[in-house]
Amino acid sequence: MRRRKSYFSTPEGMPAPVTVTVRRRTAFSEVDAMAVAWHGNYLRFFEAAHAELMQKIGLGFSVYAAHGIAAPVVQSHVDYYSPLLLDEEFTVRAELFWNDGARLDTAYTIRGSDGALRATGYTVQMFCGLKDREALIFPPEPVVEMRKRWLNGELHD
C-alpha cells in the first residue's frame, strides 16, 4: 500500500526541510522495451536530486573525503504511482529533514511533465569512518557546521 503522508517529520522548533528540485528528461537507456522507465532507475533519479542537495548544503564528496567520512545508504524505499515515459520531462524534488543524529533523512518526489505524481520515496544515510567503516555515534564536524547554518536560515532560498 502506498504511503499518503510524509516519510519524515520535522521536530517541533526545528527548521523546515532544505529542498532542491532538478529537471530531467527520461533517456532511452532508462526505459524498457515498452518505453516505460525501468523501476530500478527511480533511485538513480533520486540520486540526481540528492547530489544537488548535498552541494547546496556543503556536503559534497570532496568534503567527506577531506574529513575521512562516508555516508552510505542504509535504507531506501520507492512508492510508484504512474510510470515515466521515454523522452518525458520530469522533476525530482529532494527534501532533507532535520534530525540530531549521525544520519541524513531525505525524501523525494517525482512529478511528470503534466505535474502528476509519478513516485515518492526516501533514503536514510548513516555516517561512518571512510577507512574503517565504523559507525559514528555523533554527527561529524561538517554536519554539525551545516546544521548551524541551517538553524541560522542560511540554507533556505
For each residue, the residues with C-beta under 8 A, 3 or more apart:
1:
2: 79 80 81
3: 7 79 120
4:
5:
6: 9 107
7: 3 77 105 107 120 121 122
8: 17 97 99 105 107 122
9: 6 97
10: 14 15 16 17 97 98
11: 14 98 99
12:
13:
14: 10 11 98
15: 10 18 98 150 151 153 155 156
16: 10 156
17: 8 10 95 96 97 98 107
18: 15 53 56 57 95 96 150 155 156
19: 53 93 94 95 96
20: 49 52 53 56 93 94
21: 49 91 92 93 94
22: 48 49 52 91 92 94
23: 89 90 91
24: 45 48 89 90 91 92
25: 87 88 89 90
26: 30 31 37 84 85 86 87 88 90
27: 30 31
28: 31 86
29:
30: 26 27 37 38 41 44
31: 26 27 28 34 35 36 37 38 85 86
32: 35 36 37 38
33:
34: 31
35: 31 32 85 86
36: 31 32 83 84 85 86
37: 26 30 31 32 41 42 83 84 85
38: 30 31 32 41
39: 42 78 80
40: 43 44
41: 30 37 38 44 45
42: 37 39 45 46 78 80 110 119 121
43: 40 46 47 76 78 121
44: 30 40 41 47 48
45: 24 41 42 48 49 90 92 108 110 119
46: 42 43 49 50 76 78 92 94 106 108 110 121 123
47: 43 44 50 51
48: 22 24 44 45 51 52 92
49: 20 21 22 45 46 52 53 92 93 94 108
50: 46 47 53 54 94 106 108 123
51: 47 48 54 55 60
52: 20 22 48 49 55 56 94
53: 18 19 20 49 50 56 57 94 96 106
54: 50 51 57 59 60 61
55: 51 52 58 60
56: 18 20 52 53 155
57: 18 53 54 96 146 149 150 155
58: 55 63 142 145 146 149
59: 54 63 64 71 142 143 146
60: 51 54 55 63 64
61: 54 64 65
62: 65 66
63: 58 59 60 66 67 142
64: 59 60 61 67 69 70 71 130 142
65: 61 62 68 130
66: 62 63
67: 63 64 140 141 142
68: 65 129 130 131
69: 64 127 128 129 130 136 140 142
70: 64 127 128 129 130 133
71: 59 64 104 125 126 127 128
72: 125 126 128
73: 76 123 124 125
74: 124 125 126
75: 122 123 124
76: 43 46 73 121 122 123 124
77: 7 121 122 123
78: 39 42 43 46 119 120 121
79: 2 3 119 120 121
80: 2 39 42 83 118 119
81: 2 116 117 118 119 120
82: 112 116 117 118
83: 36 37 80 118
84: 26 36 37 88 90 110 112 118
85: 26 31 35 36 37 88
86: 26 28 31 35 36
87: 25 26
88: 25 26 84 85 112 113
89: 23 24 25 112 113
90: 23 24 25 26 45 84 110 111 112 113 118
91: 21 22 23 24 110 111
92: 21 22 24 45 46 48 49 108 109 110
93: 19 20 21 49 108 109 110 111
94: 19 20 21 22 46 49 50 52 53 106 107 108
95: 17 18 19 106 107 108 109
96: 17 18 19 53 57 104 105 106
97: 8 9 10 17 105 106 107
98: 10 11 14 15 17 147 150
99: 8 11 103 105
100: 139
101: 139
102: 126 127 135 136 137 138 139 140 143
103: 99 124 125 126 127
104: 71 96 123 124 125
105: 7 8 96 97 99 122 124
106: 46 50 53 94 95 96 97 122 123 124 125
107: 6 7 8 17 94 95 97 120 121 122
108: 45 46 49 50 92 93 94 95 119 120 121 122 123
109: 92 93 95 117 119 120
110: 42 45 46 84 90 91 92 93 117 118 119 120
111: 90 91 93 115 116 117 118
112: 82 84 88 89 90 115 116 118
113: 88 89 90
114:
115: 111 112
116: 81 82 111 112
117: 81 82 109 110 111 120
118: 80 81 82 83 84 90 110 111 112
119: 42 45 78 79 80 81 108 109 110
120: 3 7 78 79 81 107 108 109 110 117
121: 7 42 43 46 76 77 78 79 107 108
122: 7 8 75 76 77 105 106 107 108
123: 46 50 73 75 76 77 104 106 108
124: 73 74 75 76 103 104 105 106
125: 71 72 73 74 103 104 106
126: 71 72 74 102 103 135 136
127: 69 70 71 102 103 135 136 139 140 143
128: 69 70 71 72 132 133 134 135 136
129: 68 69 70 132 133 134 136
130: 64 65 68 69 70 133
131: 68
132: 128 129
133: 70 128 129 130
134: 128 129
135: 102 126 127 128
136: 69 102 126 127 128 129 139 140
137: 102
138: 102
139: 100 101 102 127 136 143 144 147
140: 67 69 102 127 136 143 144
141: 67 144 145
142: 58 59 63 64 67 69 145 146
143: 59 102 127 139 140 146 147
144: 139 140 141 147 148
145: 58 141 142 148 149
146: 57 58 59 142 143 149 150 155
147: 98 139 143 144 150 151
148: 144 145 151 152
149: 57 58 145 146 152 154 155
150: 15 18 57 98 146 147 153 154 155
151: 15 147 148
152: 148 149
153: 15 150 156
154: 149 150
155: 15 18 56 57 146 149 150
156: 15 16 18 153
157:
